[in-house]
Amino acid sequence: MNTHGKKYMPVKWFYDYFNPCEAHGHAIKGTIFQTESEIQEISIIETHNYGKCLILDNEFQSAERDEFIYHEALVHPALISHPNPECVAIIGGGEGAALREVLRHKTVKKAVMVDIDKAVIDCARRFLDSFHENAFDDPRVEVQIADGRKYLENSSETFDTIIIDVTVPLESGPSYLLFTKEFYAIVLDRLTDNGILCVQADTTSIIALLSYTSINKTLAQLFSGVYPYVAFIPTYAMLWGFSLATKGLNPHDLSKENVDKKISARIKGELKFYDGITHQALFNIPKYLRKAIKEQTWINRDDKPLKVKYPGMP
Ligand code: SAM
């Protein structure tokens, strides 16, 4: 019998709702851990196809089997585009995988990771070794438990690269004030002269483009160069949005050969997703997305923040 027959059906499913009318189902073996912190609901589920997954407020965050795609896509274009990234900040990134990827860069002397919820980091330390690979304990690392916006606002430190890896701006969540013009102005202030900002910029689903387009438009209010890019994340079942914002550096200036040369000179270990060819593909986004960004007039402001009920949807 083919594997789609009745007998094959596993007993339990986790549905990652994109919106009330669309979801991506993951057959699960069970729930490994569940808790409610002061900030959000945290669970770790074990899926049949993708291994352990982190879920926050019922939103899928990352999965053991394919998180390398998301975290390599999030970290390396920015750090490879920078001439010499020594001091890096990660806002969010609770599972420690973005931090793991930053620490692969031999140029990095200091990495500050600021997450609002200690419970996520504790949970990652207990259950998600393959995500962080003990990155939290690297001597170059400083882990801060704070709201990322408040931290940057009160800091006088400057960074060569700042990576914003917070949850999507759910109206009920802790991150929606980290997608506004006022927040990006704070970030701009915390970047060195040729500093680079990279943000996870929500879904690029054709029916939920508000977040992705408004984030890029809001960045363009402050940064001279804004470079949207996308990567297909299997567990999200869609092209996920990212954006690089710079004060002049342009990731399109990097040839395939140039990227590969920098990777072999700077990065410890073998990357599985990102290289010179991938770099070219990332920054050549589909026509409908470029058009939607161009036509978007909404700017995310503190008094009119991007607050979504579902990823990308008001
Ligand atoms: N890969 C995920 C995605 O694409 O949605 C995000 C990764 S990570 C799990 C998201 C992290 O953002 C969580 O650990 C959460 O605690 C953190 N976070 C949310 N709001 C924050 C804030 N205001 N300041 C700092 N960290 C925040």
Boltz pocket constraint, residues with backbone or C-beta under 6 A from the ligand:
constraints:
  - pocket:
      binder: B
      contacts: [[A, 54], [A, 56], [A, 60], [A, 61], [A, 62], [A, 70], [A, 91], [A, 92], [A, 93], [A, 94], [A, 95], [A, 114], [A, 115], [A, 116], [A, 117], [A, 120], [A, 146], [A, 147], [A, 148], [A, 149], [A, 165], [A, 166], [A, 167], [A, 168], [A, 174], [A, 175], [A, 178], [A, 200]]
      max_distance: 6.0
